[in-house]
Amino acid sequence: MTDAEIAGCPVRGVVAGISTKWSVLVLLYLSRQDMRFAALRRAIPDISQRVLTATLRKLQRDGLIWRGVKPTIPPQVTYGLTPLGRSLISQLSGLATWARQNQAEIEAARRAFEVLVE
């Protein structure tokens, strides 16, 4: 591939949209069931409300999740995967499996690297 082809590659835009750890975690949780905002917040306790809101908006903008609002007081907001989002889950599941299988080796490599750079 030429530099121009790499620069214009559609993979860049897609990966940029799902490459954060928060996006992947949200997608994986929503692959199990539709969830309300508070439930997602409890499932991912180290994410801030602001970051979760931004992540959900980005995923909705990309067409990977939907947002439903019931007009109650307060409004009940639920999120779930769109068909496009569901089509991504098998790929993310494969990545998650690979990460679990190789976690120890990656951590060992990181420790060895840190020794080298100290």
N, C-alpha and C positions, 0 to 999 in steps of 0.2 A: 504494500500500500504506500502511496505517496503521502507526504506531509499534509497536503490539502485534503486527501481522502480521510486521513486519520482525524484531522481537525473537524471535518464535517460529518463524521461517523455518527449515526443515530444512537449507537450504544452509549456515547458520552452523555447525552441528555437523559437517557433512561437510567443509567447507573447513577448519575448525579442526583436523581430524584429518590432513589431507594438505598443509597450507599451509607446513610447514617445508621448507627446502631439503633437509634430510636425508631426509625422507619421500619427496619426489619423486625424489631420486637413487636411493634404495633401490628404489623401485617400478620405475624405468626400468631399473636393472641386472637386477632379477628378471624383467623382461619379456623379457630375452634368454635367460635360462636360470636354473634352480634353482641356488642357491649356498649354500655353507657360510659360517659366520660369518667365518672367517679370510679367505676369498676376498672377501667384501663389504668387510671392513676394508682389504684391499689395494687394492681398486677405488676406495675413497673414503678416501685416506690422511689427510685432514685431519679426519676424524671420530674422536672418542675412543671407546674401548671402552664406556664408560658410556652415552654418547649413542646409540651404535649399538644397544646392548641395549634402551634405553628406546624408541627409534624402532621397532625390530622388535616389541616388545611392544604398542605402540600400534597398529601396523598389523595385528597378529594379532588384537587385541581388536576392531578395527573390521571384521574378516572379510575384509581385503584380501590377507593372506598366510597361508600355513600354515607350521607348524613340524614337521619330522619328526626323530625321534631314533632312531638305530640303537644298540642296547645293546652297544656295543663299549667297550674301555678305551683311551683316554678315549672317551666317547660322541661319535658323529658327528651333529652337528646341521645340518640342511639346511633352507633356506627357499625358498619358491616362491610364485607368485601363485595365489590362488583364482580361480574363475570371476568372482566379483565384482571382484577386483583387475584381472583381464584386461579387464573391461568398462570400467575407468577409463583404461587405457593409451592408447586412441585420443584421449581428451580431453587427457591429459598430453602426448602426442606433438604434438598441435596447438599446445599452449602452448609446447613446446620449439622447434618450428619458428618460431613467431611471435617468440620471444625471439631466436633466431639471426638472423632477417631484420631485426629492429629494434634489435639490440644497439648498433650504431654511433650511431644516432639517439638512443637513450636515454642513452648515455654523453655525447654532445654536450650534451644537455639538462641532464644533471647538472653538467657543467663550467660551463655558462652560469649555472646556478642558484647554484653555489658562488661565482662572481664577483659575483653580485648580493648575496649575503648577507655578503660579507666586508667 
